[in-house]
Amino acid sequence: MELLTMREVPSAYMRMTRGKRKPSVAAVYRWVKKGVAGVKLRVDVYGGTSYTSVEYLQEFDREIARRRAGPSEVRPSTGRQLGIAHAKAKERLRRRA
């Protein structure tokens, strides 16, 4: 895994997205600290310097896209799965009340 400094991320992100957009370095720091759509860019800190990787960027991008797409409709296929889904739905309703 090749490590990237925060200054190297915009160029790597642009290559990853095939030149569609090049974020600023400030945007990269926001991704790390605040995140986007509830997803933070994963970093590793070595010697006080933050590093990320192309793999972490891809994971970040995929997760944002997944969350923005909304919940997927996965239907339970077995009786046990149906029971678990029912219990979870009941719990969510109970919490709202």
Helices and strands as residue ranges (DSSP letters): E 3-5, H 9-16, H 25-33, E 44-46, E 49-53, H 54-69, H 79-96
